[in-house]
Amino acid sequence: MYYECDERARELGNYILEHKATVRQAAAVFKVSKSTVHKDVSQRLQNIDYELFLKVKEVLEENLRERHIRGGIATRHKYEQMKKAAR
């Protein structure tokens, strides 16, 4: 069982790194919860593959810094769609 968790942590880390994915995106692809993804890449991965952990940590920190920007874009898109629908 631990082997499966370790392997999943590596796969999640590689996926996040390759796709610059968010925790939410990775969770959807791997069909696990956001909590599982977060635990795998922030705790398990640190003990399994430290170099990969550091690279993934950078991506996740970048996502955190950009979160408010993505939220604003999503909100703008939502209201643009509502405006088009009202026509």
N, C-alpha and C positions, 0 to 999 in steps of 0.2 A: 504494500500500500504506500509506504513512504517513497518507494521508487517511482510510483506513478505521480505522486505529488511533486517530486523533484524534477521529473521529466516535464511535467506540465509547467512548472515554474520556468524552466529553460525555454520551452516553446513560447510561453507568454512573453518572456523577456525578449526573445528574438523577434517575435511578431511586433511588439511595441517599438522596438528599435528600427526594424525594416520599414514599417509603415508610419512611423511617427504617430502612432495611435494613442488615443486616450484610454483610460482604464475602462470606461463605458464601452468604447468600441471593441476593445479586446474581449471584454466579458460577453458581448453579443456574438462575436465570432466563435469563441470557444464554448459558448453555452454554459457559462458559470456565472456566479454572482460577482458584482463589483467588489464585494468584500473579499472573495476568494482571490481575485486577480491582485488586489492590493496586498493581501497577505503574502501571496506567492512571490511577487516581485519586490516587496520591501523587506520581507523577513527571510523566507526560504532561499531566495536567490542570493542573498548576501552570504549565506553559509555555503552555497553550492558553487557559485561562479562569481567571485567578487568583481572581476573586470566587467562582466556583463551587467552586474548589478549597478555599477557606477555609471555605465553608459545609459541604462534604462532610467536611472534616477535623474540624469540630465534631461532626458526627453519629458519625463513626468513633471519636472520642475518648470520646464518651458511651457508645457500645457497649462500648468497652474497659473503662470504669469499671463498667459494669453486668454484665460477663461472669460474674463469680463469682456474682452473684445468679441469673442465668438458669441457671447450672449447678446451683445448689442446687434450684431449682424443678424442673428436669428430673429430677434424682435423686429428689426426693420423688415426683414423678409416676410414675417407673419403679417404685418400691417399692409405691406404691398399686396400680398395675396388677398387680404380682406377687401382692400380697395378695388382690386380687379373683379372680385366676386360680386361686389355691390353694383357694378356697372350694368 
